[in-house]
Amino acid sequence: MPPTTTLNEPKKTATSVDPGGALAPTLLSDFERALAEHPTARIAQNAVTKTPVTDVALDRSVVTGIDHSFSHRLDAWEVTNQKKSGRCWMFAALNLFRVGAMQKMNVESFEFSQNYTLFWDKLERANYFLEAIIATADRDVDDRTVAFLLDRPLEDGGQWNMFVNVVKKHGVVPQSVMPETESSSNTRAMNGLVIHKLREGARELRQLRANGAPMEAARAAKQEILQVVHRMLSIHLGTPPTRFDWQWNDKDKVFHRDGEMTPHRFAEKYIDLPVDEYVCLVHDPRPSSPYGRTFTVEFLGNVVGGDMVRYLNVEIDLIKQIAASVIASGEPVWFGCDVGKMMQRDMGLWDRALFDFDRLYDTEFDLDKPGRLEYHQTLMTHAMLFTGVDLIGDRPRRWRVENSWGDENGEKGFFAMNDSWFDEHVFEIAARRDRLPEDLQSALDEPPIVLPAWDPMGALA
């Protein structure tokens, strides 16, 4: 016999929240009474309503326990500035390569063009997105993967493998050859307009395929869309050079001339690190993510036909061990992290317990690293460069970081990271394959586990 329903009982649907869970007036009164009786809530309220919460909760003992001295420090150069753009992954990678370039040219200051790599990443990624739309054209528009693609057609952020793809295909140039523009330093307006065009293109391509158009017709339509995107990017960023003359005066005032160069030739001569030998090591401690296995993420990439984004999941202590040994050998380390957690930007400091929010609110924030990943409280948001480490024996206690936010914060743009923060909020480094134990080098050749497009390990720095 079916259950009876009273006339006044609200009808429940599969997507509604049970009204039995509504906040009752008596419960709200209990909350207010508990607040009034709390021994410190009123003092905290008085402070936080007049002062930023991070200033109120800042633990001075942590601040005074951090300084900018390091047993191993590599940097003797000025920081760069990505300004109002999400190009940190490019800046960090180009900053890694500029160390050797400055040494080869015997100069005190040099930058590769971040605008040049931005242009090619945008165009390549537009093509990658449209190819993904074609590949998923047989799915409903509200399919979770299709919806994810349409939500993120063209982000600024990226991954190490994506940077390598751009350099291998398009090379690099000096910043003076393709300098910054208003839009490269402030990408929001340009991105919004190009994304609009790409979503229009996605609609056109999906309609073509739905109406039975062959792949050749879809690809022809895609090329027309990309021609417009190329024109838009050129208007905003300038035209990437195919050839240029390169000459300079070194720090000893000696003149040098390379003559006519191409972007590939410039990369061959002035990128002295073995790009193809680098692999991405990540720390994903979720129970579903086994250590010693490689991962990739569905539809994560930028260059069609380029290398896939591939991670090797390892313990955090191994990542720290490798990073410290690389720095000690004289080479900076590219890494990715969740930058905004427990950070005091003006001081340039990170520590796991930098802010005592637990005591301020009289509650515990107890999600651990796996829980933060599973419950959407963390993901990789920023890439930077390790340029120093403070070792006691072989144990790191502090890390020096070259950021790309200009020189106004920290020590002229360099930050100090306590090792406790590394454990909790660093997710990835790029390191040479031969730095790994032999068994993990072999693991790199195994087929990767494919994570869904929306997995947090697919986040772009």
VEXDREN-2710 file (C-alpha; in Angstrom, 1 decimal):
% VEXDREN-2710
k/r/px/py/pz
1/MET/0.0/0.0/0.0
2/PRO/1.5/3.4/-1.0
3/PRO/2.3/5.9/1.8
4/THR/-0.3/8.5/2.5
5/THR/0.4/12.2/1.9
6/THR/-1.3/15.1/3.8
7/LEU/-2.4/18.1/1.8
8/ASN/0.0/20.5/3.5
9/GLU/3.1/18.3/3.1
10/PRO/5.6/19.8/0.7
11/LYS/6.3/17.7/-2.3
12/LYS/9.9/16.4/-2.5
13/THR/11.9/16.1/-5.7
14/ALA/15.2/14.4/-6.4
15/THR/16.9/17.8/-6.4
16/SER/15.2/19.5/-3.4
17/VAL/16.6/19.9/0.1
18/ASP/14.5/18.4/2.9
19/PRO/12.6/21.4/4.5
20/GLY/12.9/19.5/7.8
21/GLY/16.4/20.9/8.0
22/ALA/15.4/24.5/8.0
23/LEU/16.9/26.9/10.6
24/ALA/14.2/27.2/13.4
25/PRO/13.8/30.5/15.3
26/THR/14.6/28.8/18.5
27/LEU/17.9/27.4/17.1
28/LEU/18.9/30.9/16.0
29/SER/18.2/32.2/19.4
30/ASP/20.4/29.5/20.9
31/PHE/23.2/30.6/18.5
32/GLU/22.9/34.2/19.6
33/ARG/22.9/33.3/23.2
34/ALA/26.0/31.1/22.8
35/LEU/27.8/33.9/21.0
36/ALA/27.0/36.4/23.7
37/GLU/28.3/33.9/26.4
38/HIS/31.5/33.0/24.5
39/PRO/34.6/34.2/26.5
40/THR/36.5/35.6/23.5
41/ALA/34.0/36.0/20.6
42/ARG/33.2/39.6/21.4
43/ILE/36.9/40.6/21.6
44/ALA/37.5/38.8/18.3
45/GLN/34.5/40.5/16.7
46/ASN/35.8/44.0/17.8
47/ALA/39.2/43.2/16.3
48/VAL/38.2/41.7/13.0
49/THR/35.5/44.2/12.2
50/LYS/38.2/46.9/12.2
51/THR/41.3/45.0/11.1
52/PRO/42.0/42.4/8.4
53/VAL/41.6/38.9/9.9
54/THR/45.0/37.8/8.7
55/ASP/46.6/40.7/10.8
56/VAL/44.6/39.7/13.9
57/ALA/45.4/36.0/13.5
58/LEU/49.1/36.4/12.5
59/ASP/51.3/34.4/14.8
60/ARG/54.2/36.7/15.7
61/SER/56.3/33.8/17.0
62/VAL/56.2/32.3/13.6
63/VAL/57.1/35.6/11.9
64/THR/60.1/36.2/14.2
65/GLY/61.3/32.7/13.6
66/ILE/61.7/33.1/9.9
67/ASP/64.5/35.0/8.2
68/HIS/65.9/35.3/4.7
69/SER/69.2/33.5/5.3
70/PHE/69.9/30.2/3.5
71/SER/72.8/27.7/3.5
72/HIS/72.4/27.3/-0.3
73/ARG/71.3/30.4/-2.3
74/LEU/71.6/30.7/-6.1
75/ASP/69.9/33.9/-7.1
76/ALA/71.8/37.1/-7.9
77/TRP/69.2/38.6/-10.2
78/GLU/66.0/40.7/-10.0
79/VAL/62.6/39.1/-10.0
80/THR/60.1/39.4/-12.9
81/ASN/56.5/40.6/-12.9
82/GLN/53.6/38.8/-14.5
83/LYS/51.3/41.7/-13.5
84/LYS/47.6/41.0/-14.0
85/SER/48.0/37.8/-15.9
86/GLY/48.0/34.1/-15.0
87/ARG/51.4/33.3/-16.6
88/CYS/53.2/32.2/-13.5
89/TRP/54.1/28.8/-15.0
90/MET/55.7/30.5/-18.0
91/PHE/57.5/33.0/-15.9
92/ALA/58.9/30.3/-13.6
93/ALA/60.0/28.1/-16.5
94/LEU/61.6/31.0/-18.4
95/ASN/63.3/32.2/-15.2
96/LEU/64.7/28.7/-14.8
97/PHE/66.2/28.9/-18.3
98/ARG/67.4/32.5/-18.1
99/VAL/70.0/31.6/-15.4
100/GLY/72.1/29.7/-18.0
101/ALA/71.4/32.4/-20.7
102/MET/72.7/35.2/-18.5
103/GLN/75.8/33.1/-17.8
104/LYS/76.4/32.4/-21.5
105/MET/75.9/36.1/-22.4
106/ASN/77.8/37.3/-19.4
107/VAL/75.1/39.8/-18.5
108/GLU/73.6/40.8/-15.1
109/SER/70.0/41.0/-16.4
110/PHE/68.1/39.2/-19.2
111/GLU/64.5/38.0/-19.8
112/PHE/63.0/35.7/-22.4
113/SER/59.8/37.1/-23.9
114/GLN/56.9/35.9/-21.9
115/ASN/54.6/37.5/-24.4
116/TYR/56.0/35.3/-27.2
117/THR/55.2/32.1/-25.3
118/LEU/51.8/33.5/-24.3
119/PHE/50.8/34.1/-27.9
120/TRP/51.7/30.6/-29.1
121/ASP/50.1/29.0/-26.0
122/LYS/46.9/30.8/-26.6
123/LEU/46.7/29.9/-30.3
124/GLU/47.7/26.3/-29.7
125/ARG/45.3/26.0/-26.8
126/ALA/42.4/27.4/-28.9
127/ASN/43.1/24.6/-31.4
128/TYR/43.3/22.0/-28.6
129/PHE/40.0/23.2/-27.2
130/LEU/38.2/23.0/-30.6
131/GLU/39.7/19.6/-31.3
132/ALA/38.3/18.5/-27.9
133/ILE/34.9/19.9/-28.9
134/ILE/35.0/17.9/-32.1
135/ALA/36.0/14.7/-30.2
136/THR/33.0/15.1/-27.8
137/ALA/30.5/16.3/-30.4
138/ASP/28.4/13.2/-30.0
139/ARG/27.7/13.9/-26.3
140/ASP/25.0/16.1/-24.9
141/VAL/26.0/19.7/-24.3
142/ASP/25.3/19.3/-20.6
143/ASP/27.5/16.2/-20.4
144/ARG/29.9/16.8/-17.5
145/THR/33.1/16.7/-19.7
146/VAL/31.6/18.9/-22.4
147/ALA/30.3/21.4/-19.8
148/PHE/33.8/21.4/-18.2
149/LEU/35.4/22.2/-21.6
150/LEU/33.0/25.0/-22.3
151/ASP/33.5/26.4/-18.9
152/ARG/37.3/26.7/-19.4
153/PRO/38.1/27.2/-23.1
154/LEU/41.2/29.3/-22.7
155/GLU/42.9/29.9/-19.3
156/ASP/46.1/31.7/-18.6
157/GLY/47.5/29.0/-16.4
158/GLY/49.4/25.9/-17.4
159/GLN/51.6/23.0/-16.6
160/TRP/55.3/22.2/-17.1
161/ASN/54.7/19.8/-20.0
162/MET/52.6/22.4/-21.7
163/PHE/55.4/24.9/-21.5
164/VAL/57.8/22.4/-22.9
165/ASN/55.4/21.8/-25.8
166/VAL/55.4/25.5/-26.7
167/VAL/59.2/25.8/-26.6
168/LYS/59.8/22.6/-28.6
169/LYS/57.4/23.7/-31.3
170/HIS/57.9/27.5/-31.4
171/GLY/61.2/28.2/-29.7
172/VAL/61.9/31.3/-27.6
173/VAL/63.0/34.9/-28.2
174/PRO/64.4/37.7/-26.0
175/GLN/61.9/40.0/-24.4
176/SER/63.2/43.0/-26.4
177/VAL/62.2/41.3/-29.6
178/MET/58.6/40.7/-28.5
179/PRO/58.0/43.0/-25.5
180/GLU/55.1/43.1/-23.2
181/THR/51.8/44.8/-24.3
182/GLU/48.9/46.1/-22.3
183/SER/47.0/42.8/-22.9
184/SER/49.9/40.5/-22.1
185/SER/50.2/42.2/-18.7
186/ASN/46.5/42.4/-18.2
187/THR/44.9/39.5/-20.0
188/ARG/41.3/39.6/-18.8
189/ALA/39.7/41.6/-21.6
190/MET/41.5/39.7/-24.3
191/ASN/40.7/36.4/-22.8
192/GLY/37.0/37.2/-22.5
193/LEU/36.7/38.2/-26.2
194/VAL/38.7/35.2/-27.5
195/ILE/36.7/32.9/-25.2
196/HIS/33.5/34.3/-26.7
197/LYS/34.7/33.5/-30.2
198/LEU/35.7/30.0/-29.1
199/ARG/32.3/29.2/-27.7
200/GLU/30.7/30.4/-30.9
201/GLY/33.1/28.1/-32.7
202/ALA/32.2/25.2/-30.4
203/ARG/28.5/25.7/-31.2
204/GLU/29.2/25.7/-34.9
205/LEU/31.4/22.6/-34.8
206/ARG/28.9/20.7/-32.7
207/GLN/26.1/21.6/-35.1
208/LEU/28.1/20.5/-38.1
209/ARG/28.9/17.1/-36.6
210/ALA/25.3/16.7/-35.4
211/ASN/24.1/17.3/-39.0
212/GLY/26.4/14.6/-40.3
213/ALA/29.2/16.8/-41.7
214/PRO/32.4/14.8/-42.3
215/MET/35.6/15.5/-40.3
216/GLU/37.1/17.3/-43.2
217/ALA/34.3/19.9/-43.1
218/ALA/34.6/20.3/-39.3
219/ARG/38.4/20.8/-39.6
220/ALA/37.9/23.4/-42.4
221/ALA/35.4/25.3/-40.2
222/LYS/37.9/25.0/-37.3
223/GLN/40.6/26.6/-39.4
224/GLU/38.4/29.6/-40.2
225/ILE/37.7/30.1/-36.4
226/LEU/41.4/29.8/-35.6
227/GLN/42.3/32.4/-38.3
228/VAL/40.0/34.9/-36.4
229/VAL/41.6/33.9/-33.1
230/HIS/45.1/34.5/-34.6
231/ARG/44.0/37.9/-35.8
232/MET/42.6/38.8/-32.3
233/LEU/45.7/37.6/-30.5
234/SER/47.9/39.5/-33.0
235/ILE/46.0/42.7/-32.3
236/HIS/46.4/42.3/-28.6
237/LEU/49.9/40.8/-28.3
238/GLY/51.7/41.8/-31.5
239/THR/53.0/39.6/-34.3
240/PRO/55.5/36.8/-33.2
241/PRO/58.9/37.2/-34.9
242/THR/60.1/34.5/-37.2
243/ARG/63.6/36.0/-37.5
244/PHE/65.5/38.7/-35.6
245/ASP/68.9/40.2/-35.2
246/TRP/70.6/39.6/-31.8
247/GLN/73.5/41.6/-30.4
248/TRP/74.4/42.9/-26.9
249/ASN/77.0/44.4/-24.6
250/ASP/77.9/42.2/-21.7
251/LYS/78.6/43.3/-18.1
252/ASP/82.3/43.9/-19.0
253/LYS/81.2/46.2/-21.8
254/VAL/82.3/43.8/-24.5
255/PHE/80.1/43.8/-27.6
256/HIS/78.7/40.6/-29.1
257/ARG/76.7/39.8/-32.2
258/ASP/74.9/36.6/-33.1
259/GLY/73.4/38.1/-36.3
260/GLU/70.1/36.8/-37.6
261/MET/68.4/34.2/-35.4
262/THR/65.2/32.2/-35.4
263/PRO/63.3/31.4/-32.3
264/HIS/64.4/27.7/-32.5
265/ARG/68.0/28.7/-33.0
266/PHE/67.9/31.0/-30.1
267/ALA/66.4/28.3/-27.9
268/GLU/69.1/25.8/-29.0
269/LYS/71.8/28.3/-28.2
270/TYR/70.6/29.8/-24.9
271/ILE/68.5/27.2/-23.2
272/ASP/71.3/25.0/-21.8
273/LEU/69.1/22.7/-19.8
274/PRO/68.0/19.3/-21.3
275/VAL/64.2/20.1/-21.6
276/ASP/63.3/16.6/-22.7
277/GLU/64.9/15.0/-19.7
278/TYR/62.5/16.8/-17.2
279/VAL/59.6/14.9/-15.6
280/CYS/56.8/16.1/-13.3
281/LEU/56.7/14.7/-9.8
282/VAL/53.5/15.3/-7.9
283/HIS/52.3/14.6/-4.4
284/ASP/48.7/13.4/-4.5
285/PRO/48.1/11.7/-1.1
286/ARG/44.5/10.7/-1.7
287/PRO/43.8/7.0/-1.0
288/SER/42.6/6.7/-4.6
289/SER/46.0/7.8/-6.0
290/PRO/48.8/5.2/-5.6
291/TYR/52.4/6.3/-5.2
292/GLY/54.8/5.1/-7.9
293/ARG/52.2/5.4/-10.7
294/THR/51.9/7.9/-13.5
295/PHE/48.8/9.9/-14.1
296/THR/47.4/12.1/-16.8
297/VAL/44.2/14.1/-16.9
298/GLU/41.6/13.9/-19.7
299/PHE/41.7/16.8/-22.1
300/LEU/44.6/18.5/-20.2
301/GLY/47.0/20.0/-22.8
302/ASN/47.7/22.8/-25.2
303/VAL/49.5/21.5/-28.3
304/VAL/47.7/18.9/-30.4
305/GLY/50.3/16.3/-31.2
306/GLY/52.6/17.5/-28.4
307/ASP/53.6/15.5/-25.3
308/MET/50.8/14.7/-22.8
309/VAL/50.8/16.1/-19.3
310/ARG/52.1/13.2/-17.3
311/TYR/52.7/13.1/-13.5
312/LEU/54.6/10.6/-11.4
313/ASN/53.0/10.4/-7.9
314/VAL/55.6/10.1/-5.2
315/GLU/56.0/10.8/-1.4
316/ILE/56.5/14.4/-0.4
317/ASP/59.8/13.6/1.3
318/LEU/61.2/12.4/-2.0
319/ILE/60.1/15.6/-3.7
320/LYS/61.9/17.6/-1.0
321/GLN/65.0/15.4/-1.2
322/ILE/65.3/15.9/-5.0
323/ALA/64.5/19.6/-4.9
324/ALA/67.2/20.2/-2.2
325/SER/69.8/18.2/-4.0
326/VAL/69.2/20.0/-7.3
327/ILE/69.5/23.4/-5.6
328/ALA/72.7/22.3/-3.8
329/SER/74.1/21.3/-7.2
330/GLY/73.6/24.8/-8.4
331/GLU/70.3/24.6/-10.3
332/PRO/66.9/26.3/-9.4
333/VAL/63.7/24.1/-9.3
334/TRP/60.4/24.8/-10.9
335/PHE/57.4/24.0/-8.6
336/GLY/53.7/24.3/-8.2
337/CYS/51.7/24.9/-5.1
338/ASP/48.5/26.3/-3.6
339/VAL/50.0/29.8/-3.1
340/GLY/47.3/31.6/-1.1
341/LYS/47.2/29.3/1.9
342/MET/49.0/30.6/5.1
343/MET/50.8/33.3/3.2
344/GLN/51.6/36.9/4.4
345/ARG/52.3/38.5/1.0
346/ASP/53.8/41.8/2.1
347/MET/56.3/40.0/4.3
348/GLY/56.9/37.2/1.7
349/LEU/56.3/34.4/4.2
350/TRP/54.7/31.0/4.2
351/ASP/54.3/28.7/7.2
352/ARG/51.9/25.9/8.0
353/ALA/50.8/27.7/11.2
354/LEU/51.3/31.3/10.1
355/PHE/47.8/32.3/11.2
356/ASP/46.1/31.0/14.4
357/PHE/42.6/30.8/13.0
358/ASP/41.8/27.9/15.3
359/ARG/42.2/30.1/18.4
360/LEU/40.6/33.1/16.9
361/TYR/37.3/31.3/16.0
362/ASP/37.6/28.7/18.8
363/THR/37.3/25.8/16.3
364/GLU/39.6/23.4/14.5
365/PHE/40.3/23.5/10.8
366/ASP/41.2/19.9/10.5
367/LEU/41.0/18.9/6.8
368/ASP/44.3/17.2/6.0
369/LYS/46.0/17.4/2.5
370/PRO/44.0/14.4/1.1
371/GLY/40.8/15.8/2.6
372/ARG/41.4/19.2/1.1
373/LEU/41.9/17.7/-2.3
374/GLU/38.8/15.5/-2.0
375/TYR/36.5/18.3/-0.7
376/HIS/37.7/21.0/-3.1
377/GLN/39.6/23.0/-0.5
378/THR/42.9/23.0/-2.3
379/LEU/44.5/22.6/-5.7
380/MET/47.6/23.9/-7.5
381/THR/47.2/27.6/-8.1
382/HIS/50.6/29.0/-8.8
383/ALA/54.1/28.1/-10.1
384/MET/57.4/29.6/-8.9
385/LEU/61.1/28.8/-8.7
386/PHE/63.0/27.5/-5.7
387/THR/66.4/29.4/-5.7
388/GLY/67.6/28.5/-2.3
389/VAL/67.3/26.0/0.6
390/ASP/68.5/26.1/4.2
391/LEU/69.8/22.7/5.1
392/ILE/70.7/21.3/8.5
393/GLY/72.7/18.3/7.5
394/ASP/70.6/17.0/4.7
395/ARG/67.3/18.1/6.2
396/PRO/65.6/21.2/4.8
397/ARG/64.1/23.6/7.2
398/ARG/63.4/26.6/4.9
399/TRP/63.2/27.3/1.2
400/ARG/63.9/30.5/-0.8
401/VAL/61.4/31.2/-3.6
402/GLU/61.6/33.5/-6.6
403/ASN/58.1/34.7/-7.3
404/SER/56.9/36.6/-10.3
405/TRP/54.8/39.3/-8.6
406/GLY/57.4/42.1/-8.8
407/ASP/59.8/43.4/-6.1
408/GLU/57.4/45.1/-3.7
409/ASN/56.9/42.1/-1.4
410/GLY/59.2/39.9/0.6
411/GLU/62.9/40.5/0.1
412/LYS/62.6/42.4/-3.2
413/GLY/60.2/39.8/-4.5
414/PHE/61.9/36.7/-3.0
415/PHE/59.8/34.8/-0.4
416/ALA/60.8/32.5/2.5
417/MET/58.9/29.2/2.9
418/ASN/59.2/27.1/6.1
419/ASP/59.5/23.4/5.4
420/SER/56.2/22.8/7.3
421/TRP/54.4/24.7/4.5
422/PHE/56.1/22.6/1.8
423/ASP/54.5/19.4/3.3
424/GLU/51.0/20.8/3.2
425/HIS/50.8/23.1/0.1
426/VAL/53.4/22.1/-2.5
427/PHE/52.1/19.7/-5.1
428/GLU/54.6/19.4/-7.9
429/ILE/58.2/19.9/-9.1
430/ALA/59.9/19.5/-12.5
431/ALA/63.1/17.5/-12.2
432/ARG/65.4/15.5/-14.4
433/ARG/64.6/11.9/-14.8
434/ASP/68.0/10.7/-13.6
435/ARG/67.3/12.2/-10.2
436/LEU/64.8/9.5/-9.5
437/PRO/65.5/6.0/-8.1
438/GLU/65.7/3.4/-10.8
439/ASP/62.4/1.8/-9.9
440/LEU/60.6/5.1/-10.3
441/GLN/62.4/5.8/-13.6
442/SER/60.9/2.6/-14.9
443/ALA/57.5/3.6/-13.6
444/LEU/57.6/6.6/-15.9
445/ASP/57.3/4.3/-18.9
446/GLU/54.1/2.6/-17.6
447/PRO/50.8/3.6/-19.2
448/PRO/49.3/6.5/-17.0
449/ILE/46.1/6.3/-15.0
450/VAL/43.6/8.7/-16.7
451/LEU/41.9/11.1/-14.3
452/PRO/38.7/12.9/-15.4
453/ALA/39.0/16.4/-16.8
454/TRP/37.6/18.0/-13.6
455/ASP/40.0/16.2/-11.2
456/PRO/41.9/18.7/-9.0
457/MET/45.3/17.4/-10.3
458/GLY/44.3/18.9/-13.6
459/ALA/44.5/22.4/-12.0
460/LEU/46.5/25.0/-13.9
461/ALA/49.1/27.1/-12.2
END
